[in-house]
């Protein structure tokens, strides 16, 4: 997955990890600016391409999308991991808030994380057969999506 590294904040392992070729230098630079938090329009200005070009890369250029999506997935995963480590603290806060008579903020956090009554649990399946069924369903869905892409539908 693309990550910014100390040596000049160059994004490494973007598209090459999945066997695609490396990004052209201009796209590599664009990805570096996006990873650094620049907007699409600002990134385009900084590298000398129009906003439309930036959006075309993000929507239609497979290699660029792969690199961008991997970076985005890594950010999401890191955020989710950090939030999961804070769950115990949230529960402790709820306990303290309840003891003090003010649980609103802590309860809202738990509700947002799906930890309250009626919310679907965040843990994955606990039965191997269910995992196998889900994996098979996801594999078939990917194959169907690939076929749709090939046929242009």
Buried (B, 14 or more C-beta within 10 A) or exposed (E): BBBBEEEEEBBBBBBBEEEBEBBEEEBBBBBBBBBEEBEBEBBBBEBEBEBEBBEEBBEEBEBBBBBBBBBBEBBEEEEEEEBEEEBEEBBEBBEEBEEEEEBEEBBEBBEEBEBEEEEEEEEEEEEEEEEEEEEEEEEEEEEEEEEEEEEEE
